[in-house]
Amino acid sequence: MWYYEKKLQYPVKVSECNPRLAKYLIEQYGGADGELSAALRYLNQRYTIPDKVVGLLNDIGTEEFAHLEMIATMIYKLTKDATPEQLVEAGLGAHFVNHDHALYYQNAAGSPWTATYIQAKGDPIADLYEDIAAEEKARATYQWIIDISDDPWINDSLKFLREREIIHSQRFHEAVEILKEERDRKKVF
C-alpha cells in the first residue's frame, strides 16, 4: 500500500541539545491531537466514509505518519546528547528512568498515549468535523511551541508542520461540503 522513501518529508535540524523543547514536542508525538492520534484516526475512519472522500483520509492519514517521523527525529536530536541531569532539569526525569533516551508515546505531561484519543462516530460529516477540530488543535499547538522555542532550525520545521495542518483542515472542509451536497441532493426513484 505504501511506498517508503527513506528521507523526511521536510528537513529536521536542531541548533543544540535542548531537552526542555523536546518535552514540549512530545505533545505532538503522543498527545491527544498529536501526529500518531491523527494518523490512526484518519486511517480508521476511512472504512466508514463514502467513496467520494475515502482517498482524502488515506492520503492525510499517511502524511501524518511522515509528520510523526519528523517529530520523532526532532525529539531524538534534541535529547540524544543530554545528560541525565539535563533531562531531570527539563522535566523528563521520569521519562529517563523508564525509557532512557528512547522515544515513548506520551503527551507533554507524561501521560501515555491511549486509543481513547481516536474518535470515530460512523457519521461521515461528524467524523470530518472531528478531523477539522483535530487539525486546528494541532495547528494551535505547533504555534504555541514555536512561540516558546528559541531554535530557528526547529521553528522552520514546525512552521512547515503548522502549514500542513492548515491544508489538512481546508481539505476536510472541502470533503464536508462534498458530502453535504451529496446528502442534500434531491433523490428521485
C-alpha positions in Angstrom: 0.0 0.0 0.0 2.7 2.5 0.9 6.0 3.3 -0.7 8.5 4.5 1.8 11.0 7.0 0.6 13.9 6.9 3.1 14.0 10.6 3.8 12.0 13.0 5.9 9.1 14.9 4.3 10.9 18.1 5.3 14.4 18.5 6.7 14.9 18.5 10.5 17.9 20.3 12.0 18.5 21.4 15.6 20.8 24.2 16.9 21.7 22.5 20.1 20.8 19.9 22.7 17.5 21.1 24.3 15.6 18.6 26.3 13.1 21.3 27.5 12.0 21.9 23.9 11.9 18.1 23.4 9.5 17.8 26.3 7.0 20.2 24.6 7.4 18.4 21.3 6.4 15.1 22.9 2.8 16.5 22.9 2.8 16.2 19.1 4.3 12.7 19.3 1.9 11.0 21.7 -0.7 13.6 22.7 -4.4 13.5 22.0 -4.1 15.8 19.0 -0.6 14.7 18.0 0.5 13.1 14.8 0.1 9.4 15.9 -3.5 10.1 17.0 -4.3 11.9 13.8 -2.8 9.2 11.5 -4.7 6.4 13.3 -7.9 8.4 13.5 -8.0 9.1 9.7 -6.9 5.6 8.7 -9.6 4.1 10.9 -12.4 6.5 9.8 -11.7 5.7 6.1 -13.6 2.4 6.4 -17.0 4.1 7.1 -16.5 7.2 4.9 -18.2 7.5 1.4 -16.1 6.6 -1.6 -16.1 10.2 -2.8 -13.7 11.2 0.0 -12.1 8.0 1.2 -8.9 8.8 -0.6 -8.6 12.0 1.3 -8.5 10.2 4.7 -6.0 7.7 3.3 -3.7 10.4 2.0 -3.8 12.7 5.0 -3.5 9.7 7.4 -0.4 8.5 5.6 1.1 12.0 5.6 0.5 12.2 9.4 2.9 9.2 9.8 5.5 11.3 7.9 4.9 14.1 10.4 5.2 11.6 13.3 8.6 10.7 11.9 9.7 14.3 11.7 8.6 14.9 15.4 10.4 11.8 16.5 13.6 13.0 14.7 13.3 16.4 16.4 12.9 14.9 19.9 15.7 12.4 19.3 18.1 15.1 18.0 17.2 17.5 20.9 17.8 14.8 23.6 20.5 12.4 22.2 23.4 14.2 23.9 21.5 15.2 27.0 22.9 14.1 30.4 20.6 12.6 32.9 20.9 15.8 34.9 19.7 17.9 31.9 16.8 15.6 31.4 15.7 15.9 35.0 16.1 19.7 34.8 13.8 19.7 31.7 11.1 17.7 33.5 12.0 14.4 31.7 13.5 12.6 34.7 10.6 10.1 35.0 10.8 9.5 31.2 14.6 8.9 31.5 14.1 6.5 34.4 11.5 4.5 32.4 12.9 4.7 28.9 16.4 6.2 28.9 16.7 8.2 25.7 14.2 6.1 23.8 11.0 7.7 22.5 7.7 6.7 24.1 4.2 7.6 23.0 3.1 10.0 25.7 1.9 13.6 26.0 4.0 16.5 27.3 2.6 15.9 30.8 3.9 12.3 30.7 0.5 10.5 30.3 0.8 7.5 28.0 -0.9 7.6 24.6 -4.3 5.9 24.6 -6.7 4.7 22.0 -9.4 6.9 23.5 -7.7 9.7 21.6 -9.1 8.3 18.4 -12.6 9.3 17.6 -14.9 7.6 15.1 -18.6 8.2 15.1 -19.5 6.4 11.9 -21.3 9.5 10.6 -19.1 10.9 7.9 -19.9 14.6 8.4 -19.5 14.3 12.2 -16.2 12.5 11.7 -14.9 15.1 9.3 -15.8 17.9 11.7 -13.9 16.0 14.4 -10.9 15.8 12.0 -11.1 19.6 11.3 -11.1 20.2 15.0 -8.1 17.9 15.5 -6.2 19.7 12.7 -6.9 23.1 14.2 -5.8 22.0 17.7 -2.6 20.6 16.2 -2.0 23.9 14.3 -2.5 25.8 17.5 -0.1 23.6 19.5 2.6 24.0 16.8 2.2 27.7 17.0 2.5 27.7 20.8 5.6 25.5 20.6 7.1 28.0 18.0 6.2 30.9 20.4 8.3 29.4 23.2 11.1 27.9 21.1 14.4 29.7 20.5 15.7 27.2 18.0 15.4 28.7 14.5 16.0 25.3 12.8 13.3 23.6 14.8 11.0 26.5 14.2 11.5 26.1 10.5 10.3 22.5 10.6 7.5 23.4 13.0 6.3 26.1 10.6 6.2 23.5 7.8 4.1 21.2 10.0 1.8 24.0 11.1 1.1 24.9 7.5 0.3 21.3 6.6 -2.3 21.3 9.5 -3.9 24.3 7.8 -4.0 22.5 4.4 -5.5 19.3 6.0 -8.2 21.4 7.7 -9.1 23.0 4.4 -9.2 19.7 2.7 -11.5 18.3 5.3 -13.7 21.3 5.0 -13.9 20.6 1.2 -14.9 17.0 2.0 -17.7 18.1 4.3 -19.1 20.3 1.5 -18.9 17.4 -1.0 -20.8 15.1 1.4 -23.4 17.8 2.4 -24.1 18.4 -1.3 -24.5 14.6 -1.8 -26.8 14.3 1.2 -29.0 17.3 0.2 -29.2 16.4 -3.5 -32.8 15.5 -4.4 -33.1 11.8 -4.9 -35.7 10.5 -7.4 -36.6 6.9 -7.6 
